[in-house]
Amino acid sequence: MFAIHLLAFHFTKLKEDQIKKVDRYLYHLRLSDDVLLDVLARFQAEMVKGLGRDTNPTAAVKMLPSFVRSLPDGSEKGDFLAVDLGGSQFRAHQVKVFDDGKQSSQLESKFYPTPKEVTQGNGAELFDYVADCLLDFMATKNLKHKKLPLGFTFSFPCKQTKLEEGVLLAWTKHFKVRGVQDTDVVSSLHKALQKHKDVDVEVLALVNDTVGTMMTCGYDDPRCEVGLIIGTGTNACYMEEMRHIELVEGDEGRMCINTEWGAFGDDGALDDLRTEFDRELDLGSLNPGKQLFEKMISSLYLGELVRLILLKMAKEGLLFNGKVSTALLTKGKIEMKHVSAMEKYKEGLSNAKEILTELSLFPSEEDCIAVQHVCTIVSFRSANLCAAALAAILTRLRENKKLLRMRTTVGIDGGLYKTHPQYAKRLHKVVRRLVPNCDVRFLLSVSGSGKGAAMVTAVAHRLVTQRKQIDATLAPFLLSLKTLREVKDKMRTELEYGLKRETQANATVKMLPTYVCGTPDGTEKGKFLALDLGGTNFRVLLVKIRSGRRRSVQMYNKIFAIPLEIMQGTGEELFDHIVQCIANFLDYMGIKGARLPLGFTFSFPCRQASIDKGTLVGWTKGFKATGCEGEDVVDMLREAIRRRNEFDLDIVAVVNDTVGTMMTCGYEDPNCEIGLIAGTGSNVCYMEDMKNIEIVEGNEGKMCINTEWGAFGDNGCIDNIRTKYDKEVDEGSLNPGKQRYEKMTSGMYLGEIVRQILIDLTKQGLLFRGHISESLRKRGIFETKFLSQIESDRLALLQVRQILRQLGLDSKCDDSIIVKEVCGVVSRRAAQLCGAGLAAVVEKKRENQGVEHLQITVGVDGTLYKLHPHFSRILQETVKQLAPQCDVTFMLSEDGSGKGAALITAVAKRLHSVGQK
């Protein structure tokens, strides 16, 4: 018993001594965590360099865009073909993807050899061979009569400009086919297939094996957004934010980046970590100076690295009693399968003895222990370096998502990972140590890159089909220049109808005279009150106007809410509430005793008989107070003041907010003769020649016309451009059949149009996985401010998803892209339609003045114009296109409904006193 213990002790001591000896000898191959974190940082820097447009040409890590923009979502279905070129065998696959709710698929494959004359021959022979193998496979599966989409897994670095195109940058993995580099491999395969007239195969996607691995695993686990190959070659891919990929146009969504990390270090970035054995191995390779990272970690080179180490140790007398066999001198004699066998936990030493004996080395027990430890150090360094680079990718993913902690899945394939007894365990352990804030699941790819190519093809097929459906849904919102010209011409016709006595009664665009007959001239002065009613808030203002050299406008105001029950109650209740608010303000300012002139901004369609008389034509913007339509709102205000019997006011003018906007800008720019509101509502006013206003007596001078163009189209004249969504929004509104143009152009309705489209796309299975959430069913949930936020160029899709989550819409990245596109289409159409209407007005002004070229200023107000990121630009571009003879300046109004009302009152007072004199 004692002898056995002594023997065990002796063996353990012997093992420890040999391990220490090897550790000392291979000190430079053992990497600490600090070194690995440094490698992580270096690889991160290389990734940034590869993604940059200016730095990519000199980057070692090429970060190639794959044009794979979406992961499987479970809705893929159908039959797909795949061919897989890149390893020791060529494979053809048929993949059936079932739409059974279980995300199940069926793979059938056939393997074909890749003889040396094919892998080292010319391009035409290679692609003819691939086509012949595919046809043989299709014949065995009875598929020749079917038209099937094909995915092509091509496991070599390619530069892609689209999914179905790829130019070979360089051969790797012992392939050296002539005449293929710098050509499109998909085109070459297509030509080879065309020689066979009896088959119809469409190559939909070119896929790297790494991308294929990610997609295969992504079908089983939606969290999978990284692919890793660690076998004969090595590579990694991951889903990168489009905004960071400068080599590809657009910044929406994500795209899979094929890092081609095998070339990491080709620029010298790893020279301090490369040993003399790495350098010797590189010099003896087919591509010296290239793929240096791959040569440090892939199974194709690890066996050779072990051989070079053993050879030097033997020559220095540290192994095999200094004897060197012919086999040990022969390149390629030690392969990865030998390294894996020698590292096995229990039988490793006996395997080592057998393998070394076959190499005529006749090892001692000490030799076997030492050789086993050499293998362990070499494979451990490989796992460490692989882990550091993978940790860099995971860190980038987490930072892209702005998460403190991330949960993700890495899809893995490759012989080294699958067959080495301890490699996977080591890799997992080191990755988790380097990125402790990432919860990583490692998922082994069962069906390999072939199924992945089919999955990429299935996703591409789904996206093509979905794209067609989305395009068909949004097509009615895309207005041609011809259509916009027609809208402009129709608007011009309706403007004329509203001005003429015989047609005005039936005109939809009412062209209401405002009795504002002048714009500010700078001599206005005094104290004025202004009231502003036009939405859910009501304002009372005191405005002090100074003239002369110290010309200025000072304003004091207070905002009061109008509860819904008052908006939709009786007229008497509404005006009593308004007078209560005025009383509070007069008390607040200490001016209750003063009888000040007052301008009343009343932002609803009114028919005026004079500047201080306004009969409400009809409520808009959600107001429904009874007993007001057909009544003079100034009289209703005076009666409410009398009922309160606390103060008296000189109501000089009833003003539309659009007119107020024009007057505010006119105070700054005398050339301003048009006012535009593009906000909750939509309207335009302009200074019209009196001779053209048939419903008002007199031909001298000008008068401001409040067009009330929101009702344009109420007679059906623009029904050809109204979509089913516009009709749904109209039917669900408070005033069906009315204000149709406003419902296509104003902020109050754009969000609701978007919501209707989103519901339709969801019903078609194109959004939110086909599930219409309760929040999406709620009318008004999608406010126009969300359109402005979602369309902001500064907003990443991650933030778009956060906005959608606030609305109770659980979206994926693809959903966010579609929602952003829908918002863009709806707001663009609104701006174009608004621009077409405005072009009609400026053209009319030009013709009124009888000039060939008109210079004019438009005063603008409204949240849609001011806050939406693109509305103002598109509106201005449209006006320029449709009214090229008009040079239009757009001037933002500063408080048109408050300051403007006071200025109108001041102008009216000035003109009145001039008239009296």
Helices and strands as residue ranges (DSSP letters): H 2-25, G 27-29, H 33-51, G 56-58, E 64-65, E 78-85, E 89-97, E 105-113, H 116-119, H 123-140, E 147-154, E 158-162, E 165-168, H 185-194, E 200-207, H 209-220, E 224-230, E 234-241, G 242-244, E 254-258, G 261-263, H 276-283, H 292-297, H 299-315, G 320-322, H 326-329, H 336-342, H 348-358, H 365-400, E 406-413, H 415-419, H 423-434, E 438-444, H 448-474, G 475-477, H 481-499, H 501-504, E 512-513, E 526-533, E 537-546, G 548-550, E 552-561, H 564-567, H 571-589, E 597-602, E 606-610, E 613-616, H 633-644, E 650-655, H 657-668, E 672-678, E 682-689, G 690-692, E 702-706, G 709-711, G 719-721, H 724-731, H 740-745, H 747-763, G 768-770, G 775-777, H 784-790, H 797-806, H 813-849, E 854-861, H 863-867, H 871-882, E 886-892, H 899-916
